[in-house]
Amino acid sequence: MATAVTHSMVQQFASMKPNEFGPTIEPLVGEEGAVLLRPGKVGRRGEPNALVPSLEDAGVPVAASLGGPALAEGGDTLWLDESTLLVGIGYRTNEEAVPALETAFPGVDVVAFDLPHWNGAGEVLHLLSFISPLDHDLALVYPRLAPVRLLRLLAEREIRVVEVPDEELESQGSNVLALGPRRALALESNPETRRRMEKAGVDVVVYRGDEISRKGDGGPTCLTRPLLRV
């Protein structure tokens, strides 16, 4: 079936920031299947239901979905382990999401953290903007943005932190994708972050990302969404 793209549609998309199209908005996958979230971005509220056929084709069942007033985006969530889900509360994910996620994931400890204002609601700052897991006991973190309780939790769980330097935050130094234990995909323009990860025993694979990442203000985590947890 052909799809017509009108001039008004092009203008609408052109007026939106590229980072508003990343797949980290939806869904959040647990052991029982996918939980459809409810994006804080109003223009993306229709995406969860639109994803259902693709999830079914991939063999991923829909286990639950969030309803109002809960708002949650995938970029504000992080599985610390199989029974601990971290959630960032900010401009795209609200407090009501916490009990909703607890209901959607029975037996999971949902731990919430307030996110910093940073540059305001117009510039999206997700939880995954400053932390990326590298292994069960290793994480890449930009600590100056991280909540104190989050850093304490990592220390309590004996999760070692690889720190991202100040000069590589804006170039998505803290946004890397774990391809496996201590194997990560990262933007190539962050040499010091790469050096620190490699020193910690991480095999780092890089890509250029001039168009797909830098212009969209999002690293490899923003471009992907895991569909299977093992």
Number of C-alpha atoms within 10 A of each C-alpha: 3 4 5 7 8 9 8 9 11 10 10 10 12 10 9 11 14 16 19 18 14 21 18 20 29 24 28 24 22 21 11 15 20 23 21 26 27 28 23 18 15 9 10 14 15 11 17 18 12 10 13 17 11 11 16 11 9 11 12 17 16 16 15 18 17 19 14 9 11 19 23 33 27 27 26 23 23 20 15 18 13 12 13 14 20 19 29 29 24 22 20 22 28 19 18 15 25 23 12 21 23 15 13 19 21 10 10 16 16 21 17 19 18 17 19 17 13 10 9 11 11 8 13 19 22 22 27 23 25 22 25 24 25 25 20 14 17 21 22 23 25 22 19 12 16 18 16 12 12 17 15 12 13 17 13 9 12 12 19 17 22 23 20 25 17 11 11 16 17 13 17 23 30 30 26 28 22 21 14 12 14 20 19 23 19 25 26 18 17 20 12 15 24 22 13 16 24 16 11 14 12 20 19 20 15 16 12 12 17 12 9 15 21 17 12 18 19 22 26 22 22 24 17 14 18 14 16 14 10 5
